[in-house]
Amino acid sequence: MIRRTRLSLWLTAALLSTAWTGVTFAGDWAQWGGPNRDGKSDDTGLLSAWPEGGPKLAWKATGLGGGFSTPTVAGGRIYVLGTLDTDKDEHLIALDAATGQRVWATKMGQSVGGHTAPKSSPTVRDGAAYVIGSDGTLICADLTDGHVRWSKQLKSDFGGQPGGWAYAESPLLDGDTLIVTPGGDDATMAALNAKTGDVKWKCTLPADLGANRKSDGKKKPKGYSRAGYSSAIAEEVHGVRQYIQFIDGGVIGVRAADGAFLWHYDAPANPTANCSTPLYRDGAVFAASAYGNGGGRATIKRDGDTWTATEDYFVKQMQNHHGGMVLVDGYIYGTGGNSLICIDYKTGEIVWQERSVGKGSIAYADGHLYVRSEKGPVALVEANPKAYTETGRFDQPDRASEPSWAHPVIANGELYLRDWDTLLCYDVKK
């Protein structure tokens, strides 16, 4: 990582506040889940403990409108979705990372679905931002002034089928390929040319997937191929590059080259909402959901052209709703129900479980977990499998009436907390 002194940080901020350069930094968080899409920041030299009342508030920005969109940080700017003009018009908003001042805003589509508000995080690279609105509007926007280079509509262009809370996916950029999840029988997943928006392939799942899926007792089983609320990851599995995604029916693996369906693992799915991005390590995938379900790990096996996912264990207590999980040094950390849980990734053993700040979201940086309650409080916790060790906590000011569902972001020595109309920036450098 590029180490920068406080003076160089100030000079960089001053330059960026007057003329945007487009230069990215090693500590940027330019997509959902950070540099490697796993909830972990590359930052070092951060506070290992917080003073009473929390770290220093660097600035506060308002006027983002409604939204649960987690911000991304790239090249001295922050990108986030919010409803502006009316409570229905979704916009991609660019802010100056040094001050929080708005640089530009580009109108997309309309907010739809339950908890009406945009939920996607922009994916930023090579002078463009890629983002999906709740109604399925997908745009590629130029970072200079926000003008739309190209756009698609996941419903009308792909026959997409989202869940009741509409689209929440943050698109995956893999080389020159953009991966999205329209959902449905025609294009459960799709690959597009990132520069032009042209379709490379569409993935159609076997018709019999989910045929034996059980109902929740209140509703008929939903379509297996419908989009969930998760965001895909790209991994090399037994020599084959794959896109792993958590859809309505379960976790699936799709071949990157042509969109061919390879394998599925259904146990982590529930019939209400599957939100958290799966974890992948050492030939196995871990995924979890809430609503009485839990999380499990499955080993992915290959025998020629035949792929299978065989469950290794299942942890009922990992009721991970929306807040995601991180895998650090062989241990999974995430909130299950109303507590923070540490699980041995190899065995599934619950090493410890602690109330912490309750149900919420999580991110990792420099040996510590940043745990944000959906009710507002934020805790700094050592990523330590031996014991729960909390080294700081504060109550977020200016709480909105909506839940704090946007995940914490740690980039370039700053902690960002988005709360509906407000974005808070904290200095967490030593």
MITIVO-793039 format. One record per atom (N, C-alpha, C): x, y, z; residue in three letters. Coordinates in pm, whole numbers, plus 50000, padded with zeros to 5 digits. Example, Ala and Ser with C-alpha at 12.3 -4.5 7.8 and 13.67 -1.06 7.14 Angstrom:
REM MITIVO-793039
513194943150780ALA/512304955050780ALA/513204967050780ALA/512854977550708SER/513674989450714SER/512905000350787SER/
This chain:
REM MITIVO-793039
500854987950000MET/500005000050000MET/500875012550000MET/500465022749929ILE/501185035549928ILE/500955042650061ILE/502015045450135ARG/501875052450262ARG/501965067450236ARG/501035074850295ARG/500995089250273ARG/500995096550406ARG/501815106950418THR/501845114950540THR/500605123550547THR/500375129650664ARG/499235138650678ARG/499365150450582ARG/500625155250560LEU/500815166350467LEU/500435162150326LEU/500895150150283SER/500565145850147SER/499075143350133SER/498445138450237LEU/496995136650233LEU/496285150050218LEU/496775160250290TRP/496165173550280TRP/496345179250140TRP/497565177750084LEU/497825182949950LEU/496975175849846LEU/496835162649861THR/495985155049768THR/494555159849775THR/494065161649898ALA/492685166349915ALA/492505180149854ALA/493505188849872ALA/493395202249817ALA/493345202149665ALA/494175193749604LEU/494175192649458LEU/492845187149408LEU/492355176749474LEU/491125170449429LEU/489925179449447LEU/489985188349544SER/488855197149567SER/488735207849458SER/489825210049383THR/489775220349279THR/489725214449139THR/490405203149119ALA/490415197048985ALA/490515181949000ALA/489505174948953TRP/489505160348965TRP/490505154448868TRP/491385145648918THR/492435140048835THR/492095126248781THR/491215118948850GLY/490895105448806GLY/491905095148852GLY/492975099248919VAL/493995090048968VAL/493425082449087VAL/493595069149088THR/493105061049199THR/494225058749299THR/493825055349423PHE/494775053149531PHE/494745038449573PHE/495835033949633ALA/495925019949677ALA/494885016749783ALA/494455026749859GLY/493505024449966GLY/492055026349926GLY/491755027649798ASP/490375029849753ASP/489485017649780ASP/488185020549788TRP/487155010249805TRP/486195012449687TRP/486615007449569ALA/485995011549444ALA/484845002649398ALA/484424993349480GLN/483304984649445GLN/482704978949573GLN/481584972349557TRP/480944965549669TRP/481944955949734TRP/482074956649867GLY/482954947449938GLY/484414951049936GLY/484784962649878GLY/486164966949881GLY/487014961649767GLY/488344962749779PRO/489254959449669PRO/489064945449612PRO/488804935649698ASN/488674921849654ASN/487254916449671ASN/486304925449696ARG/484884921849704ARG/484594912049819ARG/485404912749924ASP/485284903450036ASP/485044910550169ASP/484744923750164GLY/484464931150286GLY/485694935750361GLY/486874934750297LYS/488124937950366LYS/488864949350298LYS/489354958650379SER/490114970150331SER/491604967050334SER/492354973250243ASP/493824971750240ASP/494514981750332ASP/493764990650395ASP/494365001050479ASP/495144995250596ASP/496255001850630THR/497014998750751THR/497285011950823THR/497885010950942GLY/498175023051018GLY/496925029551075GLY/495925021451107LEU/494675026651159LEU/494635025651312LEU/493745033251372LEU/493565032751517LEU/493215018551563LEU/493895013651664SER/493575000451720SER/492595001651835SER/492335013951880ALA/491335016551983ALA/490775030551958ALA/489535032451992TRP/488905045551973TRP/488775052852106TRP/488905066052104PRO/488665073652227PRO/487185073452263PRO/486875077552382GLU/485475078252422GLU/484715087552327GLU/483595082952280GLY/482835090752183GLY/483155087452039GLY/484195078952018GLY/484535074551884GLY/485605082751818GLY/485985079251696PRO/487025086651623PRO/486525100451583PRO/487455108851538LYS/487115122551502LYS/486275123051375LYS/485195130751382LEU/484355132851265LEU/485025143151175LEU/485415138951053ALA/486095148050959ALA/485095157250891ALA/483965151750845TRP/482925160050784TRP/481605152350779TRP/480555159550757LYS/479225153850740LYS/478595159750616LYS/478085151250529ALA/477395155750408ALA/475925151850416ALA/475065160750375THR/473635157950370THR/473135160450227THR/471885156950205GLY/471305159150073GLY/471465147549978GLY/471705135350035LEU/471825123449950LEU/470475117649913LEU/469415122249979GLY/468115116449957GLY/468005102950025GLY/466935095750000GLY/466745082650062GLY/467595072149995GLY/468005062250074GLY/468765051350014GLY/469525043150115GLY/469685030250083PHE/470495021150163PHE/471805017850091PHE/472085024949984SER/473275022549902SER/474555024949983SER/475425014849986THR/476745016350049THR/477665023849953THR/478355034449999PRO/479195042249908PRO/480425034649862PRO/480965038649748THR/482265034149703THR/483175046349691THR/484485044049706VAL/485455054949711VAL/486545052249609VAL/486755061549517ALA/487765059649412ALA/488245073049359ALA/489565074649350GLY/490145086349286GLY/489765099549350GLY/489615099649482GLY/489295112149551GLY/487835115949545GLY/486985106749502ARG/485545109149501ARG/484805097649566ARG/483575100549605ILE/482675090649663ILE/481465089549572ILE/481015077249548TYR/479875074849461TYR/478815066949538TYR/477565071549527VAL/476495065549605VAL/475175068349534VAL/474165060149563LEU/472835062249507LEU/471915068549610LEU/471025077149565GLY/470035083349652GLY/468875088749571GLY/467745091049637THR/466575096649570THR/466615111849584THR/466645118749472LEU/466665133349469LEU/465465138349389LEU/465195151149400ASP/464085157749332ASP/462735153549391ASP/462445140749385THR/461265135249452THR/461745122949528THR/460875116949606ASP/461285105049680ASP/461285092549591ASP/461105094349459LYS/461075083149366LYS/462215083349265LYS/462805095049241ASP/463825096249137ASP/465195092149191ASP/465715080949142GLU/467015076249187GLU/468135082849106GLU/469195086649176HIS/470335093249113HIS/471635086549156HIS/472585086349065LEU/473965083449099LEU/474625096649135LEU/475185097349256ILE/475715109849310ILE/477225108649330ILE/477965118749286ALA/479405119349308ALA/479705130449408ALA/480525127349509LEU/480925136949611LEU/482435138249613LEU/482915149849655ASP/484335152049677ASP/484725145249808ASP/485685136049803ALA/486065128549922ALA/486735137050029ALA/487275148549990ALA/487945157250087ALA/486965165450168ALA/485795168550110THR/484855177650175THR/483445172250189THR/483085162350109GLY/481715157350107GLY/480785165450019GLY/481325175549950GLN/480495183849864GLN/480105176349736GLN/478865178749691ARG/478405172049570ARG/479115177649448ARG/479555168749359VAL/480215172549234VAL/479225172049119VAL/478465161049110TRP/477405159849009TRP/476425148949052TRP/475285148548987ALA/474275138249011ALA/473605134848879ALA/473435122048853THR/472835117248728THR/471585109248758THR/470475113548698LYS/469205106548720LYS/469215093048649LYS/468675082948719MET/468595069448663MET/467135065848640MET/466575057748732GLY/465195053448718GLY/464375057248838GLY/463385048848868GLN/462455051448977GLN/462615041049088GLN/462485045449213SER/462535036249325SER/461255027849330SER/461445014949345VAL/460325005649352VAL/460624995149458VAL/459614987049490GLY/459794975849581GLY/459664979649726GLY/459694969449813GLY/459624971649956GLY/460814979650006GLY/460604987450115HIS/461644996850163HIS/462145004950043HIS/461225011749977THR/461505018649851THR/462705027849864THR/463795024149800ALA/465035032049801ALA/466095023949728ALA/467065030549666PRO/468165023249600PRO/469065016449701PRO/469605004749664LYS/470414996749755LYS/471754992749696LYS/471954994849568SER/473164990549499SER/474344999749527SER/475564994049523SER/476795001949530SER/477365003449390SER/477825015349352PRO/478475017149222PRO/479795009449214PRO/480095004149097THR/481384997849068THR/482155007448979THR/483355011449024VAL/484085022348958VAL/485435017448907VAL/485705020248778ARG/487015017148720ARG/487145023448583ARG/488365027048548ASP/488685031848413ASP/487765043148368ASP/487525052648457GLY/486775064448420GLY/485275062748409GLY/484755051548462ALA/483305049148452ALA/482775043148581ALA/481495045448607ALA/480785039348719ALA/479645030948664ALA/479505018748716TYR/478445009648674TYR/477535007348795TYR/476235009048775VAL/475335008148889VAL/473945003848845VAL/473224997148936ILE/471884992148909ILE/470894998849004ILE/469845004648950GLY/468785010449030GLY/467784999849074GLY/466935003249169SER/465994993349223SER/465014988349118SER/464724996349015ASP/463794992048910ASP/464474984248799ASP/465774981648813GLY/466494974048713GLY/467214982448610GLY/467224995648626THR/467985004248535THR/469475002348561THR/470204998348458LEU/471644996448465LEU/472315007048379LEU/473215014848438ILE/473905024948358ILE/475415023948373ILE/476095028348268CYS/477525030948271CYS/477685045948260CYS/478165052548364ALA/478255067148368ALA/479715071648362ALA/479965082048286ASP/481295088048277ASP/481605095448407ASP/482785093148464LEU/483115099148594LEU/483385114048586LEU/483675119148469THR/483995133348457THR/482815142148497THR/481655139448436ASP/480485147748463ASP/479215139748486ASP/479325126348486GLY/478165117948514GLY/477305114548395GLY/477665118948275HIS/476795115848161HIS/476795100848134HIS/475655095748086VAL/475465081448066VAL/476065077147933VAL/477015068047939ARG/477635062647818ARG/476705052447751ARG/476135043547831TRP/475155033947780TRP/474285029247896TRP/473145023547864SER/472225018847968SER/471475006447919SER/471004998648014LYS/470164986947989LYS/469064986648094LYS/468044978548069GLN/466974976648165GLN/466834961648191GLN/467114957348315LEU/467164943048345LEU/465824936148326LEU/464744943248349LYS/463424937148330LYS/463054936348182LYS/463034947548113SER/462554947847975SER/463554942047875SER/464854943647901ASP/465864938747806ASP/466214924047827ASP/466004919047950PHE/466414905247981PHE/465274896648036PHE/464084902148049GLY/463004894648111GLY/463264892048258GLY/463954901348323GLY/464394899448460GLY/463264898148561GLY/463534890448666GLN/462574888248774GLN/463264890948908GLN/463054902748966PRO/463624905749097PRO/462714901049209PRO/463214901949332GLY/462384898649447GLY/461514910349488GLY/460784908549597GLY/459834918649642GLY/460454931649686GLY/461744931449721TRP/462454943749759TRP/463204949549639TRP/462884944949520ALA/463444950049395ALA/464934946649384ALA/465614952949290TYR/467024949749266TYR/467914956649369TYR/468894948949420ALA/469834954349518ALA/471274950949482ALA/471484943849374GLU/472804939049335GLU/473754950349298GLU/475014948549334SER/476084957349288SER/476844949849180SER/476904955349057PRO/477464947748944PRO/478934944348964PRO/479324933148904LEU/480704928148912LEU/481414931148782LEU/482584937448792LEU/483404940448675LEU/484604931048676LEU/484694922548573ASP/485764912548563ASP/486474914648430ASP/487604921648433GLY/488254925348308GLY/487384934948231GLY/487094931448105ASP/486214939848024ASP/484784934648023ASP/484454925948120THR/483124919948127THR/482394924748251THR/481144928948233LEU/480294933048344LEU/479264922148369LEU/479184917648495ILE/478274906748532ILE/477114912348613ILE/475894908948570VAL/474684913248641VAL/473754901248655VAL/472744902648741THR/471814891748770THR/470384896448748THR/469894896048623PRO/468494899848600PRO/467514890748672PRO/467844877748682GLY/466914868148740GLY/465874863748639GLY/465304852048664GLY/464294846848573GLY/464814835948483GLY/463934830648400ASP/464274819048318ASP/465084822548195ASP/464984834748145ASP/465684838448022ASP/467124842448044ASP/467394849148155ALA/468754853848184ALA/468914854948334ALA/469124843548399THR/469334843948544THR/470534852748574THR/471614850948499MET/472764859948502MET/473104863748359MET/473824874848343ALA/474194879448210ALA/475554886148215ALA/476294884848103ALA/477584891348087ALA/477494901647976ALA/477994913748001LEU/477954924547904LEU/479354929847877LEU/479554935147759ASN/480774942347730ASN/480764955247810ASN/481734957247895ALA/481714968747985ALA/481794982047911ALA/482434982347797LYS/482594994847724LYS/481344998647645LYS/480634988547592THR/479524991347502THR/478154987347555THR/478124978247651GLY/476854973047700GLY/476324961447617GLY/477034957447513ASP/476594946247430ASP/476604933247511ASP/475604924747487VAL/475474912347561VAL/476474901947509VAL/477234895947600LYS/478164885247565LYS/477504871547578LYS/476804869447690TRP/476064857047709TRP/474984858847814TRP/474034849547811LYS/472994848747913LYS/473014834647970LYS/472864833648102CYS/472854820748169CYS/471424816448199CYS/471034804848148THR/469724799048176THR/469924786648262THR/469234785548372LEU/469404774148462LEU/468564762248418LEU/468974750148457PRO/468154738348428PRO/466744739948486PRO/465754735348415ALA/464364737448454ALA/463994730348583ALA/464714719548616ASP/464324711748734ASP/464954716548863ASP/465784726948858LEU/466384732148982LEU/465284737649073LEU/465304733849198GLY/464314738849292GLY/462974732049285GLY/462864721149209ALA/461564714549193ALA/461054709049326ALA/461954705549414ASN/461564699949543ASN/461714709849658ASN/461854722549622ARG/462034732749725ARG/460784734249810ARG/460974735149940LYS/459854736050032LYS/459354750350047LYS/458084751550075SER/457494764550103SER/457784768450247SER/457614781250278ASP/457784785850416ASP/456514783650497ASP/455524777050439GLY/454284774250510GLY/453234784850490GLY/453634796350435LYS/452704807350416LYS/452494810650268LYS/453504808050190LYS/453444811350049LYS/453884799249966LYS/453504799349841LYS/453994789149751LYS/455484791349727LYS/456244780549701PRO/457674782249673PRO/457894791849557PRO/458894800449571LYS/459194810149467LYS/460054803749358LYS/460124810449244GLY/460944805349136GLY/462414805149174GLY/463064794049148TYR/464454792249186TYR/465354802849124TYR/465094806348997SER/465994814948922SER/465794829848947SER/464834833449029ARG/464604847549054ARG/465814853849124ARG/466094866549095ALA/467234873349156ALA/467054874749306ALA/468134872649379GLY/468124875749522GLY/468564890149540GLY/469244892949653TYR/469704906649681TYR/471214906849703TYR/471854896149663SER/473294894449680SER/474044899849559SER/475364900949572SER/476244905249463SER/477274894349437SER/477544891849310ALA/478374880649268ALA/479864882949295ALA/480624871949299ILE/482084872249308ILE/482654863849196ILE/483914866349159ALA/484614858649057ALA/485724850749123ALA/485804837649093GLU/486804828949155GLU/487304818549055GLU/488544813949078GLU/489084802649002GLU/488794789949082GLU/488004781049025VAL/487624768649094VAL/488054756849008VAL/488994749049059HIS/489524737448985HIS/489914741248843HIS/490604752448830GLY/491124756748702GLY/490134763648610GLY/488924765848657VAL/487894772248575VAL/487424785048642VAL/487504796248572ARG/487004808748628ARG/485494808448631ARG/484924812148748GLN/483484811348767GLN/482954823848834GLN/481674826348813TYR/480954836648887TYR/480024829648985TYR/480174832949111ILE/479394826649217ILE/478404836849268ILE/477124833149268GLN/476064842349305GLN/475024835149391GLN/474394842949481PHE/473354838049572PHE/472024843349522PHE/471264834949454ILE/469974839149398ILE/468854834249489ILE/467624835249442ASP/466474831849525ASP/466494817149569ASP/466944808249480GLY/466894794049512GLY/468114788549582GLY/469244795449574GLY/470464790449636GLY/471694796749575GLY/472854791249607VAL/474124795949554VAL/474414788249425VAL/474824795449320ILE/475124788949193ILE/476514792749146ILE/477114783949065GLY/478364786648999GLY/478164786548849GLY/478654796848780VAL/478474798548637VAL/479834800548571VAL/480094793448462ARG/481374794648394ARG/481534808448331ARG/482654814848357ALA/482864828548312ALA/482974829448160ALA/483514819448097ALA/483774820147953ALA/482494821047871ALA/481454813547911ASP/480254812847826ASP/478934812947902ASP/478984814248035GLY/477744814748113GLY/477114801348140GLY/477824790448116ALA/477264777248140ALA/477074774848290ALA/475904769748326PHE/475634766148466PHE/476474754048504PHE/477094754448624LEU/477974743648668LEU/477474736348791LEU/477104743548898TRP/476734736849022TRP/475804745749105TRP/475184739849207HIS/474324747549297HIS/474404741849438HIS/474154750549536TYR/474124746949678TYR/472954754349740TYR/471904747049776ASP/470624753449811ASP/470394755849960ASP/471094748750047ALA/470774749250190ALA/470804763250251ALA/471704772150211PRO/471724785450274PRO/470554794450235PRO/469774790750134ALA/468704799450087ALA/467454798150172ALA/466734809250185ASN/465414808850248ASN/464424815150149ASN/463124812950165PRO/462154817550065PRO/461784832250076PRO/462444839750166THR/462104853950184THR/463124863350124THR/464394862250168ALA/465424871450118ALA/466814865650141ALA/467594864950033ASN/468994860850040ASN/469844872950001ASN/470554878650098CYS/471204891650077CYS/472724891350071CYS/473354883450156SER/474804884650176SER/475594877750066SER/476704884050029THR/477604878549928THR/478284866049981THR/478344855249901PRO/479014842949947PRO/480514845149970PRO/481094836350051LEU/482534836050073LEU/483114823850003LEU/484294825149944TYR/484934813849878TYR/486384812749924TYR/486794800649957ARG/488184798049995ARG/488464783049987ARG/489604779449932ASP/490094765649933ASP/489084755649875ASP/488494759249762GLY/487604750049694GLY/486244748349757GLY/485874757349847ALA/484584756249914ALA/483914769849923ALA/482594769749931VAL/481814782049938VAL/481004781950067VAL/480894793750131PHE/480064795350250PHE/479064806350222PHE/477804803650256ALA/476754813650238ALA/475754812250351ALA/475054823250381ALA/474124823150493ALA/472984832850468ALA/471854830250532SER/470704839250528SER/469984838450662SER/469004847050679ALA/468274847850806ALA/466904841050794ALA/465904846650861TYR/464534841550857TYR/464464826850900TYR/465224823651007GLY/465184810351063GLY/466064800150995GLY/466904804550902ASN/467684794950824ASN/469074792650883ASN/470084800550841GLY/471444798650889GLY/472414798050772GLY/473634793250800GLY/474664793150696GLY/475404780050690GLY/475914776750571GLY/476644764350555GLY/477764765350454GLY/478664755650463ARG/479784754750369ARG/479644742250285ARG/479954743450157ALA/479934732050066ALA/481234731649987ALA/481804719849973THR/482994717949890THR/482564715549746THR/483184722949655ILE/482854721749513ILE/483784711449450ILE/483204701449385LYS/483984690549326LYS/483744689949176LYS/484784685449106ARG/484694684148961ARG/485134670148919ARG/484334663948836ASP/484664650948776ASP/484414652348626ASP/485444656248553GLY/485284658948411GLY/484404671148391GLY/483274669248323ASP/482344680248299ASP/481234680848403ASP/481314672248504THR/480284671748609THR/480764679048733THR/479964688348780TRP/480294696348898TRP/479244693849007TRP/479694693049131THR/478784691449244THR/479254700149360THR/478334703449448ALA/478644710649572ALA/478124702249687ALA/479024697049768THR/478674687849877THR/478834694850011THR/477764695150088GLU/477784702450215GLU/478744696250316GLU/479554704950379ASP/480494700850482ASP/479894702550622ASP/479174713450643TYR/478524715950771TYR/477494726950753TYR/476624728450852PHE/475634739150850PHE/475514744750991PHE/475514758151002VAL/475484764851131VAL/474174772551142VAL/473264767251217LYS/471934773451232LYS/472024787451291LYS/472994789551379GLN/473094802351450GLN/473524813951360GLN/474114811051244MET/474554821851157MET/473374827151075MET/472484834251144GLN/471294840051081GLN/471674853651023GLN/472454853350917ASN/472984865750860ASN/471974871750763ASN/471394882950802HIS/470304888950725HIS/470824897150607HIS/471364909150636HIS/471814918150530HIS/473274922250546HIS/473864919250661GLY/475114925850700GLY/476394919650650GLY/476314908150583GLY/477504902150527GLY/478424895850630GLY/479464889450581MET/480454882350662MET/481834884750603MET/482864883650686VAL/484244884450638VAL/484984871950685VAL/485924867650602LEU/486754855950633LEU/488174860750655LEU/488654859450779VAL/489974864650817VAL/490784853550883VAL/491894849850823ASP/492824839950881ASP/492104827150922ASP/491204822450838GLY/490554809750863GLY/489324810250951GLY/488834822250982TYR/487644823651067TYR/486634833151002TYR/485374829451012ILE/484284837550960ILE/483734846251072ILE/483554859051044TYR/482924868251139TYR/481694874351073TYR/480604874451145GLY/479384880551094GLY/478314880551200GLY/477294888851181THR/476224889151279THR/475174878851244THR/474764871451345GLY/473704861651329GLY/472594865051426GLY/471444869151375GLY/470394873651466GLY/470834886351535GLY/470994885751666ASN/471344897651745ASN/472714896651810ASN/473644889351749SER/474974887951808SER/476024886651699SER/477274889451737LEU/478414887651649LEU/478974873651674LEU/479214866251566ILE/479634852351577ILE/480974850351507ILE/481844842351568CYS/483104838151508CYS/483044823051485CYS/483244818951359ILE/483124804851321ILE/484414800151256ILE/484874788351293ASP/486014781951228ASP/485584777951087ASP/486204783850985TYR/485784781350847TYR/485954766750807TYR/486974760150862LYS/487254746450824LYS/486274736550885LYS/485894738651012THR/485104728651084THR/483654732751107THR/483364745851102GLY/482014750451134GLY/481774752651282GLY/482794750651364GLU/482644752551509GLU/482454767351542GLU/481494770351628ILE/481324783951678ILE/482364786251788ILE/483334794851760VAL/484434797151854VAL/483984806451965VAL/483284817051930TRP/482664825752031TRP/481474832951971TRP/480634837852060GLN/479434845152021GLN/479184855852126GLN/478984868352080GLU/478864879552173GLU/477804889252123GLU/477074895452214ARG/476024904852178ARG/476564916352092ARG/477704922152128SER/478294933452056SER/477244944452038SER/477064949451914VAL/476064959951890VAL/474774954251832VAL/474674940951830GLY/473464934651780GLY/473504932351630GLY/472364929951573LYS/472254927251430LYS/472754939151349LYS/473564936251249GLY/474094947251168GLY/475014942451059GLY/475904951251013SER/476814948550903SER/478254949050952SER/479164944150866ILE/480544942550911ILE/481514945350797ILE/482694950650835ALA/483814952250742ALA/485094950150823ALA/486194947850752TYR/487464944850818TYR/488574954050767TYR/489434958350859ALA/490624965950820ALA/491674965250930ALA/492924962650893ASP/494074963850983ASP/493874956451116ASP/493444943951108GLY/493324935651228GLY/492054937451307GLY/491124945651258HIS/489924948551335HIS/488654947351250HIS/487574944351320LEU/486244943951260LEU/485524957051292LEU/484894962651192TYR/484044974451210TYR/482604969451202TYR/481934969251318VAL/480614963151326VAL/479584974151348VAL/478654975351256ARG/477664986051260ARG/476274980451284ARG/475674984451393SER/474314980251424SER/473334986751327SER/472284979551292GLU/471254985551207GLU/470484996451282GLU/470734997651412LYS/470115008251492LYS/471055020151512LYS/472315019051464GLY/473195030551469GLY/474545028751535GLY/474635022751656PRO/475945021651721PRO/476975014151637PRO/478245017951652VAL/479345011751578VAL/480405007351678VAL/480934995051660ALA/481954989751749ALA/483204986051671ALA/484364987751735LEU/485634983151682LEU/486024970651762LEU/486224959551693VAL/486444946651759VAL/487654939951697VAL/488534934451780GLU/489674927251728GLU/489214914951649GLU/489834912551533ALA/489564900251458ALA/490384889351524ALA/489884884551637ASN/490614875451724ASN/489754863251753ASN/490144851551704PRO/489324839551728PRO/489364834451872PRO/490274839851952LYS/490394834952088LYS/489324840652180LYS/488924853152155ALA/487934859352243ALA/487384871952178ALA/486184875852220TYR/485614888452176TYR/486304899752252TYR/486984908552178THR/487704919652240THR/487304932552170THR/486524940752239GLU/486044953352184GLU/486974964552227GLU/487424972752132THR/488374983352164THR/487824997252134THR/486544998152110GLY/485935011252088GLY/484475009852048GLY/483705020252081ARG/482285020352044ARG/481785034652052ARG/480895038051960PHE/480245051051969PHE/478855050451907PHE/478025059751947ASP/476675060851892ASP/476705070751777ASP/476305066051662GLN/476305074751545GLN/475315086151565GLN/475745098551538PRO/474825109851551PRO/473885110751431PRO/472885119151443ASP/471985122351331ASP/471355109951270ASP/470875101051356ARG/470265088751309ARG/468965091451236ARG/468795084551123ALA/467545085351048ALA/466535075751109ALA/465295076751067SER/464255067851117SER/464335054051051SER/465015053250936GLU/465185040550866GLU/466355032750927GLU/466385019350908PRO/467515011550958PRO/468825015550892PRO/469935013850964SER/471275016650910SER/471775004350836SER/471255002150717TRP/471604990050642TRP/472814991650551TRP/473235003850522ALA/474455005750443ALA/475645000850524ALA/476544993350460HIS/477704987750530HIS/478764998250556HIS/479574996450661PRO/480695005650683PRO/481745003950574PRO/482425014850539VAL/483475014750437VAL/484715021050496VAL/485875014450479ILE/487145019750528ILE/488055021750408ILE/488395034250378ALA/489205037250260ALA/490115049150287ALA/491395047550257ASN/492375058450269ASN/492355064950408ASN/492245056350511GLY/492295061350647GLY/491015067550698GLY/489935066150624GLU/488655071850664GLU/487595060850678GLU/486695062650773LEU/485535053950791LEU/484305061650744LEU/483565055650651TYR/482375062050596TYR/481125054450641TYR/480155062150692LEU/478875056550735LEU/477755064050664LEU/477055057050577ARG/475915063250509ARG/474645060050589ARG/473845070150616ASP/472605068250689ASP/471505076450622ASP/470855069950526TRP/469755076150451TRP/470245088950382TRP/469835100650426ASP/470175113150358ASP/471585118050392ASP/472235111750489THR/473485116950546THR/474645107450523THR/475835112950499LEU/477065105350494LEU/478045111350594LEU/478565102950684LEU/479515107050785LEU/480895101650751LEU/481925110150764CYS/483295106150736CYS/484115107950863CYS/484725097050912TYR/485535097151034TYR/486995094551001TYR/487885101551069ASP/489325099551054ASP/489735088151149ASP/490145076851093VAL/490525065351178VAL/492015062151165VAL/492805071651114LYS/494245069551106LYS/494885071751242LYS/495995064751268LYS/496725066851392LYS/497325080751392LYS/
